[in-house]
Amino acid sequence: MGNSLKCFDSIVDQSIFLYVKKAILDEEKKKAIPFRIASWYLYSMKIKEQTRKLVAGCT
């Protein structure tokens, strides 16, 4: 009886650990979204600038 309870406790501990780990990762992803948007925006502006220079050079 005691052995199976100990095993059950370790399974519960592991599942709680995994759940908390997932919650932390989800929170990190949420924090990263503004940085991703900003980097995408800056990258697209850089592409526009390069395209503008190419067009200006061709005319």
N, C-alpha and C positions, 0 to 999 in steps of 0.2 A: 504493500500500500504506500509506504513512504517513498519508495523508489519511483513509482509512477508519478507521484505528486511532484517530486524533484524534477523529473523529466518535463512535466507539464509546465512548471515554473520557468524552466530554461527556455522552453518554446515561447511562452508568453513574453519573457524578457527579450528574446530575439525579435519577436514581431513588433514589440513596442519600439525597440531600437531602430528597426527598419522603417517603421512609420514615422518616427521623429526625424530620421535621416532624410526621408522623402519630403517631409514638411519643410525641412531646412533647405533642401535643394529647390523645391518649388518657390520658396521665398527668394532665394538667390536669383532664380530665373526672372521673377517679377522685377527685382531690382535691376537686372541686366537689360531689360527691354528698352528703357530710355537711352542707354548707352548704345544699344544696337541701332536704334532709330537715328541717333545723332551721328554715328559713324557712317550709316548708310546715306544720310543726307549730305554729309561732308564729301563722301565718295562720289555721289551723283553730281555735286557742285564741281568737283575736280574734273569729272568727265565732261561736263558742259563747258568748262573753261578751256580744256584741251581741244574740244571740238570747235569752239569759237576761234581759237588761235589757228587751227588747221584751215578753217573756212576763210579767215582773214588772209592767210598766207597764199591761198589758192586764187584769190580774186585779184 
